[in-house]
Amino acid sequence: MIGIPGFARRLLGSRGMRKLVQDRLAVGAMCVIALYLAAATAVGVFGVITEQDATARVGPGKLVGFFEEPDAETRLHYLEFYVEQIENALDRRDPDKALEAIDFFGLRAASNDPDAMGEQLDALYETFEELYETQEEDAFDADPANYERLTRLESDVAALYAEPDDGLRRWSLLLGTDVQGRSILLRAIYAIKVAVQIGLVAALVSVLIGTVLGGAAAFFGGWVDHLIVWLYSTFSAIPYIVLLMVLAAMFLGSPFEGTLVPVYAAFCLTFWIGPCRVIRGEVMKLRELEYVQAATAIGFGRMHILWKHIIPNTTHLMFINFSLIFIGAIKAEVILSFLGLGVKNEPSWGVMINQSRQEVISGFMWQIGGATFFMFALVLAFNILSDALQDAFDPKHV
């Protein structure tokens, strides 16, 4: 335990920590949270997935995910996309460079020779025309040979491209693509960084403000208590969502619009109210206990007693509120981004859900499903951990 601060040493060796690690469900939740934190670190610090990767086109629009089989019409639509990319490149003033510039997350044109690629395209047009006519007559299922033609056409179109060997492209298409052809999986993983970043900042700042104000209000009393109670009562009187929207809208037209600063400000100025109330109530009980009165009789200053003897005994409440605010900030970000007041210039789960509205109308559920699943897993893990923290560290549960 050398090198570990005294507070951390006491925490790791406490009865509450031993009880926490014995809870298998809580340990599983911590493993899930650790996985999300590792993904956020890999994206935010090491750039494993960049913003360009999450916003670049990787394939045809509305490509279905791993367990859904597209119908023949949809498969033909996918093939049209890949053929059109080659056709557009050949129509450019410099087709050699245009073919070389084709890159869908590692998928490139098989050749930079315009003549060779043109010949390959000409050989495909007859099959395309036959399948188009069958599709117009609505008799695709009437002749099994149509499926054979479609399968052969897929192989011929695939020959136009060189598939990367690392398997990353195949992995990026596990959840399909959105209407703009961007990888849903890459966007959802990149959004983990945004969610963790917002959750950590909002939870840390809110718990810090709430602990300081709540502890000061209860311990000093008098005008300090009246002022802080009036302050959080005023904020609480405003509907939560309305307050978030007003605070976020204050930054519209400012240099901070489009950044995460409006989101941080909106969350930190609202989420401190809960910790403040809870800490205030706990400190009002702690200040009457014998050890606090003994410290006062010995002659310790009021600030010393507050920070050395009272605030450390509210640690369990700080942990619980941190966990609750973390998930609250993630859910609130989704609401604000859905309303157009949250994250704007980078992928987030709220942005993905907002952009999937038209897709849902047409029956394409992969983007909203992917964003919801990633958010659900993290929120559920933190909910389980919050209950476990309360059971382990709250003195009433010991």
C-alpha positions as CSV (number, residue, x, y, z in Angstrom):
1,M,0.0,0.0,0.0
2,I,3.1,2.3,-0.2
3,G,2.5,5.4,-2.2
4,I,-1.3,5.3,-1.8
5,P,-2.8,8.4,0.0
6,G,-4.1,7.8,3.5
7,F,-7.7,8.4,2.4
8,A,-7.5,5.9,-0.5
9,R,-5.8,3.4,1.8
10,R,-8.6,3.6,4.3
11,L,-11.2,3.4,1.6
12,L,-9.7,0.3,-0.1
13,G,-9.4,-1.5,3.3
14,S,-12.8,-0.5,4.5
15,R,-15.6,-2.8,5.3
16,G,-17.8,-1.2,2.6
17,M,-15.2,-1.9,-0.1
18,R,-15.0,-5.5,1.0
19,K,-18.8,-5.8,0.8
20,L,-18.8,-4.1,-2.6
21,V,-16.4,-6.6,-4.2
22,Q,-18.4,-9.5,-2.8
23,D,-21.4,-8.4,-4.8
24,R,-21.1,-10.3,-8.1
25,L,-23.7,-8.1,-9.8
26,A,-21.8,-5.0,-8.8
27,V,-18.5,-6.4,-10.0
28,G,-20.1,-7.3,-13.3
29,A,-21.4,-3.7,-13.6
30,M,-17.9,-2.3,-12.8
31,C,-16.5,-4.5,-15.5
32,V,-19.0,-3.1,-18.0
33,I,-18.2,0.4,-16.9
34,A,-14.4,-0.3,-17.1
35,L,-15.0,-1.5,-20.7
36,Y,-16.7,1.7,-21.6
37,L,-14.0,3.8,-19.9
38,A,-11.3,1.8,-21.9
39,A,-13.2,2.4,-25.1
40,A,-13.5,6.2,-24.3
41,T,-9.8,6.3,-23.5
42,A,-8.9,4.4,-26.7
43,V,-11.0,6.8,-28.8
44,G,-10.2,10.1,-27.0
45,V,-6.6,9.6,-26.1
46,F,-5.1,7.2,-28.6
47,G,-7.4,8.0,-31.5
48,V,-8.3,4.4,-32.3
49,I,-11.5,5.7,-33.9
50,T,-11.3,9.3,-35.1
51,E,-14.1,11.7,-35.8
52,Q,-13.3,11.3,-39.5
53,D,-13.8,7.5,-39.2
54,A,-17.2,8.1,-37.5
55,T,-18.4,10.6,-40.1
56,A,-17.0,9.1,-43.3
57,R,-19.0,7.0,-45.7
58,V,-18.2,3.3,-45.5
59,G,-20.8,1.9,-47.8
60,P,-24.4,2.2,-49.2
61,G,-27.0,3.9,-47.2
62,K,-29.2,2.0,-44.8
63,L,-27.1,-1.2,-45.0
64,V,-28.7,-3.7,-42.6
65,G,-26.8,-5.3,-39.7
66,F,-25.3,-8.7,-39.1
67,F,-28.3,-10.9,-38.4
68,E,-30.8,-9.3,-40.9
69,E,-30.9,-10.7,-44.4
70,P,-31.8,-8.0,-47.0
71,D,-34.4,-8.8,-49.7
72,A,-33.4,-9.0,-53.4
73,E,-34.5,-5.4,-54.1
74,T,-32.3,-4.1,-51.3
75,R,-29.3,-6.2,-52.4
76,L,-29.7,-4.7,-55.9
77,H,-29.8,-1.2,-54.4
78,Y,-26.5,-1.9,-52.6
79,L,-24.9,-3.1,-55.8
80,E,-26.0,0.1,-57.6
81,F,-24.2,2.2,-55.0
82,Y,-20.8,0.4,-55.6
83,V,-21.2,0.6,-59.4
84,E,-22.1,4.3,-59.3
85,Q,-18.9,5.1,-57.4
86,I,-16.8,3.5,-60.2
87,E,-19.0,5.3,-62.9
88,N,-18.6,8.6,-61.2
89,A,-14.8,8.2,-61.0
90,L,-14.6,7.3,-64.7
91,D,-16.6,10.4,-65.6
92,R,-14.1,12.7,-63.8
93,R,-11.5,14.8,-65.7
94,D,-8.7,12.7,-64.2
95,P,-10.2,9.2,-63.7
96,D,-6.9,7.6,-62.6
97,K,-6.8,9.9,-59.5
98,A,-10.6,9.6,-59.0
99,L,-10.3,5.8,-58.9
100,E,-7.3,6.0,-56.5
101,A,-9.3,8.3,-54.2
102,I,-12.1,5.8,-53.7
103,D,-11.8,4.6,-50.1
104,F,-14.7,3.2,-48.0
105,F,-12.9,2.4,-44.7
106,G,-10.2,0.4,-46.6
107,L,-12.3,-0.7,-49.5
108,R,-10.6,0.6,-52.7
109,A,-11.0,0.2,-56.4
110,A,-9.3,-3.0,-57.6
111,S,-7.5,-1.1,-60.4
112,N,-6.6,2.4,-61.3
113,D,-6.8,1.7,-65.0
114,P,-9.9,3.4,-66.4
115,D,-10.1,1.2,-69.5
116,A,-10.0,-2.0,-67.5
117,M,-12.6,-0.8,-65.1
118,G,-14.8,0.5,-67.9
119,E,-14.7,-3.0,-69.6
120,Q,-15.7,-4.6,-66.3
121,L,-18.6,-2.2,-65.9
122,D,-19.9,-2.9,-69.5
123,A,-20.0,-6.6,-68.7
124,L,-22.3,-5.9,-65.8
125,Y,-24.9,-3.7,-67.5
126,E,-26.8,-6.6,-69.2
127,T,-27.4,-8.4,-65.9
128,F,-28.5,-5.2,-64.3
129,E,-31.0,-4.6,-67.0
130,E,-32.4,-8.1,-66.7
131,L,-32.9,-7.7,-63.0
132,Y,-34.4,-4.2,-63.4
133,E,-37.0,-5.6,-65.7
134,T,-37.8,-8.5,-63.3
135,Q,-38.1,-6.0,-60.5
136,E,-40.5,-3.8,-62.4
137,E,-42.7,-6.7,-63.3
138,D,-42.8,-7.6,-59.6
139,A,-41.9,-11.2,-60.4
140,F,-38.5,-11.7,-58.9
141,D,-39.6,-14.7,-56.9
142,A,-41.2,-16.4,-59.9
143,D,-37.9,-17.5,-61.5
144,P,-35.1,-19.0,-59.2
145,A,-32.7,-18.0,-61.9
146,N,-33.1,-14.4,-60.9
147,Y,-31.4,-15.1,-57.6
148,E,-28.6,-16.9,-59.4
149,R,-28.1,-13.8,-61.6
150,L,-28.2,-11.6,-58.5
151,T,-25.6,-13.7,-56.7
152,R,-23.4,-13.7,-59.8
153,L,-23.8,-10.0,-60.1
154,E,-22.7,-9.5,-56.5
155,S,-19.5,-11.5,-57.2
156,D,-18.8,-9.4,-60.3
157,V,-19.3,-6.1,-58.5
158,A,-17.1,-7.3,-55.6
159,A,-14.4,-7.9,-58.2
160,L,-14.4,-4.2,-58.9
161,Y,-13.0,-3.6,-55.4
162,A,-10.1,-4.8,-53.3
163,E,-11.3,-5.8,-49.9
164,P,-8.8,-5.0,-47.0
165,D,-7.2,-7.9,-45.3
166,D,-7.4,-6.7,-41.7
167,G,-11.1,-7.3,-41.3
168,L,-11.8,-3.9,-39.9
169,R,-14.2,-3.0,-42.6
170,R,-16.3,-6.1,-42.0
171,W,-16.3,-5.3,-38.3
172,S,-17.4,-1.7,-39.0
173,L,-20.5,-2.9,-40.8
174,L,-21.8,-5.2,-38.0
175,L,-24.6,-2.8,-37.2
176,G,-25.0,-1.6,-40.8
177,T,-24.9,2.0,-42.0
178,D,-27.2,5.0,-41.6
179,V,-29.0,6.8,-44.5
180,Q,-25.7,8.6,-45.4
181,G,-23.7,5.4,-45.5
182,R,-21.8,6.0,-42.2
183,S,-20.9,3.1,-40.0
184,I,-23.4,2.9,-37.1
185,L,-21.0,0.8,-35.0
186,L,-18.1,3.3,-35.4
187,R,-20.4,6.2,-34.6
188,A,-21.8,4.4,-31.5
189,I,-18.3,3.6,-30.2
190,Y,-17.1,7.1,-30.9
191,A,-20.1,8.4,-29.0
192,I,-18.9,6.6,-25.9
193,K,-16.1,9.2,-25.6
194,V,-18.6,12.0,-25.7
195,A,-20.9,10.4,-23.2
196,V,-18.1,9.5,-20.7
197,Q,-16.6,13.0,-21.1
198,I,-19.9,14.7,-20.4
199,G,-20.8,12.4,-17.6
200,L,-17.4,12.7,-15.8
201,V,-17.3,16.5,-16.0
202,A,-21.0,17.0,-15.0
203,A,-20.7,14.5,-12.1
204,L,-17.4,15.7,-10.7
205,V,-18.3,19.4,-10.9
206,S,-21.8,18.9,-9.6
207,V,-20.8,16.7,-6.7
208,L,-18.0,19.1,-5.8
209,I,-20.3,22.2,-5.8
210,G,-23.1,20.3,-4.1
211,T,-20.8,19.0,-1.3
212,V,-19.2,22.4,-0.6
213,L,-22.5,24.3,-0.6
214,G,-24.5,21.7,1.2
215,G,-21.8,21.2,3.9
216,A,-21.4,24.9,4.4
217,A,-25.1,25.5,4.7
218,A,-25.7,22.8,7.3
219,F,-22.5,23.4,9.3
220,F,-22.5,27.2,9.5
221,G,-26.3,27.8,9.4
222,G,-27.6,31.3,9.7
223,W,-27.6,33.5,6.6
224,V,-25.3,31.0,4.8
225,D,-27.9,28.3,5.1
226,H,-30.8,30.6,4.1
227,L,-28.9,31.9,1.1
228,I,-28.0,28.4,-0.2
229,V,-31.5,27.0,0.5
230,W,-33.0,29.9,-1.4
231,L,-30.6,29.3,-4.3
232,Y,-31.4,25.7,-4.8
233,S,-35.1,26.2,-4.1
234,T,-35.2,28.8,-6.9
235,F,-33.4,26.5,-9.3
236,S,-35.7,23.6,-8.3
237,A,-38.8,25.6,-9.0
238,I,-38.0,25.7,-12.7
239,P,-38.9,22.5,-14.6
240,Y,-35.7,20.5,-15.1
241,I,-35.9,20.1,-18.9
242,V,-36.9,23.8,-19.4
243,L,-33.9,24.9,-17.3
244,L,-31.5,22.7,-19.3
245,M,-32.9,24.1,-22.5
246,V,-32.6,27.7,-21.4
247,L,-29.1,27.3,-20.2
248,A,-28.0,25.5,-23.4
249,A,-29.8,28.1,-25.6
250,M,-27.9,30.9,-23.9
251,F,-24.8,29.9,-25.9
252,L,-26.5,30.1,-29.3
253,G,-24.6,32.5,-31.5
254,S,-21.6,32.6,-29.2
255,P,-18.0,31.3,-29.9
256,F,-18.9,28.2,-27.8
257,E,-21.8,27.1,-30.0
258,G,-21.2,23.7,-31.4
259,T,-18.7,22.8,-28.6
260,L,-19.4,20.8,-25.4
261,V,-19.2,24.0,-23.3
262,P,-23.0,24.7,-23.4
263,V,-23.7,21.1,-22.4
264,Y,-21.2,21.3,-19.5
265,A,-22.6,24.6,-18.3
266,A,-26.2,23.4,-18.5
267,F,-25.5,20.2,-16.5
268,C,-23.2,21.6,-13.9
269,L,-25.6,24.5,-13.1
270,T,-28.5,22.1,-12.6
271,F,-27.2,18.8,-11.3
272,W,-25.5,20.2,-8.1
273,I,-29.0,20.6,-6.5
274,G,-29.4,17.0,-5.6
275,P,-26.0,16.5,-3.9
276,C,-26.4,19.8,-2.1
277,R,-29.7,18.8,-0.5
278,V,-28.5,15.3,0.5
279,I,-25.1,16.5,1.9
280,R,-26.9,19.3,3.8
281,G,-29.2,16.8,5.5
282,E,-26.4,14.5,6.3
283,V,-24.1,17.2,7.7
284,M,-27.0,18.5,9.9
285,K,-26.9,15.1,11.6
286,L,-23.2,14.8,11.8
287,R,-22.6,18.2,13.4
288,E,-24.5,17.1,16.5
289,L,-22.4,13.9,17.1
290,E,-20.0,13.6,20.0
291,Y,-16.7,13.5,18.0
292,V,-17.6,16.9,16.3
293,Q,-18.4,18.4,19.7
294,A,-15.2,17.0,21.1
295,A,-13.2,18.5,18.2
296,T,-14.9,21.9,18.9
297,A,-14.1,21.6,22.6
298,I,-10.4,20.9,21.9
299,G,-10.2,24.1,19.9
300,F,-10.1,23.1,16.3
301,G,-11.3,25.7,13.8
302,R,-14.7,25.3,12.1
303,M,-13.2,24.9,8.7
304,H,-10.9,22.2,10.0
305,I,-13.7,20.3,11.6
306,L,-15.8,20.6,8.4
307,W,-13.2,19.4,6.0
308,K,-11.4,16.9,8.3
309,H,-14.2,15.4,10.3
310,I,-17.5,15.9,8.6
311,I,-17.1,15.9,4.8
312,P,-15.1,12.6,4.8
313,N,-18.1,11.0,6.5
314,T,-20.3,11.9,3.6
315,T,-18.1,10.0,1.1
316,H,-20.7,7.3,0.6
317,L,-23.3,10.0,-0.5
318,M,-20.7,11.6,-2.8
319,F,-20.1,8.2,-4.5
320,I,-23.8,7.5,-4.9
321,N,-24.6,11.0,-6.2
322,F,-21.6,10.8,-8.6
323,S,-23.0,7.6,-10.1
324,L,-26.5,9.0,-10.4
325,I,-25.4,12.3,-11.9
326,F,-23.2,10.4,-14.4
327,I,-26.1,8.5,-15.9
328,G,-28.4,11.5,-15.5
329,A,-26.0,13.6,-17.6
330,I,-25.8,11.0,-20.3
331,K,-29.6,10.7,-20.6
332,A,-30.0,14.5,-20.5
333,E,-27.4,14.9,-23.3
334,V,-29.6,12.6,-25.4
335,I,-32.6,14.8,-24.8
336,L,-30.8,18.0,-25.5
337,S,-29.1,16.6,-28.7
338,F,-32.5,15.3,-29.8
339,L,-33.9,18.8,-29.5
340,G,-30.9,20.3,-31.3
341,L,-29.4,22.1,-28.3
342,G,-26.7,19.6,-27.2
343,V,-23.8,18.0,-29.1
344,K,-23.7,19.2,-32.8
345,N,-20.4,18.8,-34.4
346,E,-19.5,15.2,-33.5
347,P,-21.4,11.9,-33.2
348,S,-23.2,11.2,-29.9
349,W,-26.0,8.9,-29.0
350,G,-28.5,11.8,-28.9
351,V,-27.4,12.9,-32.4
352,M,-27.8,9.4,-33.7
353,I,-31.3,9.1,-32.3
354,N,-32.2,12.5,-33.7
355,Q,-30.9,11.6,-37.1
356,S,-32.7,8.2,-37.1
357,R,-36.2,9.7,-37.1
358,Q,-36.8,9.4,-40.8
359,E,-35.1,6.0,-40.8
360,V,-37.6,4.7,-38.2
361,I,-40.5,5.9,-40.3
362,S,-39.3,3.7,-43.2
363,G,-38.8,0.7,-40.9
364,F,-35.0,0.9,-40.6
365,M,-34.2,0.5,-36.8
366,W,-30.5,-0.2,-36.8
367,Q,-29.2,3.3,-35.9
368,I,-31.7,4.0,-33.2
369,G,-31.3,0.5,-31.9
370,G,-27.5,0.7,-31.8
371,A,-27.4,4.0,-30.0
372,T,-30.1,2.9,-27.5
373,F,-28.3,-0.4,-26.8
374,F,-25.0,1.3,-26.0
375,M,-26.7,3.8,-23.8
376,F,-28.9,1.2,-22.1
377,A,-25.9,-1.0,-21.2
378,L,-24.0,1.9,-19.6
379,V,-27.0,3.3,-17.7
380,L,-28.0,-0.1,-16.4
381,A,-24.4,-0.8,-15.2
382,F,-24.3,2.5,-13.3
383,N,-27.8,1.9,-11.8
384,I,-26.6,-1.4,-10.5
385,L,-23.4,0.1,-9.2
386,S,-25.3,3.0,-7.5
387,D,-27.5,0.5,-5.5
388,A,-24.4,-1.5,-4.6
389,L,-22.6,1.6,-3.4
390,Q,-25.5,2.6,-1.2
391,D,-25.7,-0.9,0.3
392,A,-21.9,-1.1,0.9
393,F,-21.1,2.4,2.1
394,D,-24.3,3.8,3.6
395,P,-24.0,3.4,7.4
396,K,-27.7,2.6,7.7
397,H,-27.1,-0.5,5.5
398,V,-24.0,-1.7,7.3
